[in-house]
Amino acid sequence: MEWWQAVLLAIIEGLTEFLPVSSTGHMILASSAMGIASDSYVKMFTVAIQFGAILSVVFLYYKRFLNLTDLRFYLHLFIAFLPAVFFGLLLKDWIDTLLENPLVVAVSLLLGGIVLVGIDRWFRQTATGSGTHTSPLKALVIGCFQVLAMVPGVSRSAATIIGGMTQGLNRTQAAEFSFFLAVPTMLGATLKSMWDLWQAEPELFHSENLKLLALGNMVAFVVALLAIRGFIAFLTKRGFALFGWYRIALGSIILLLYASGFQLHMVG
């Protein structure tokens, strides 16, 4: 992988990780288009640069994360995190198979877009209202919604935001809880991905690859900072419809390319 490919993937990660458009789906498509998706280091890289993105959440919301007197905050994050751990270990082989197929990404983008176009209408009463507070049960439900994002293209952000709104959270509350939940979820995924590659191919952790990883995380951090601020401001005023139409358009384009015989290089 060249440095410009690392930077491009990191920009995509930073832009899409906290938007309801699927960062995994976009990076699968981008790495496939560049012809580097089958490289085992690239697979790890696309997961590990999530660390830079989650640092942006901790940076922006440091008062929440450093408030050790608010134990409910940590309890709710822990409860919401558990379903991802359980089902991630249980369905690992199935998830790896799905990651090999960009067509799955296209269908997930399309169906998820349809949901996002209608979500503001479906949750009209709570979307812009005062919202409610999380509870252990609500956190568990949101965590179960996050499991849906194990299917590439679904979007972890979209799934958890929708889960939050089903529990009475308004747009902003649901988006922020989604950001918070990303920290333990993506940190766990990053560490596991790096550990698995270290066990299988430790020779890939040479100085040049480590430099690319550091560069990717720095770029993802800066871009994610801007994306989070812009997303919250846009979401408060406009809602989810534009993201939904974007997903529908992108998913439809990919399906049309497949129908015309065009093939992306498969992951794996």
Secondary structure, 3 states (H helix, E strand, C coil): CCHHHHHHHHHHHHHHCCCCCCHHHHHHHHHHHCCCCCCHHHHHHHHHCHHHHHHHHHHHCHHHHCCCCCHHHHHHHHHHHHHHHHHHHHCHHHHHHHCCCHHHHHHHHHHHHHHHHHHHHHCHHHHCCCCCCCCHHHHHHHHHHHHHHHCCCCCHHHHHHHHHHHCCCCHHHHHHHHHHHHHHHHHHHHHHHHHHHHHHCHHHCCHHHHHHHHHHHHHHHHHHHHHHHHHHHHHHHHCCHHHHHHHHHHHHHHHHHHHCCCCCCCCC
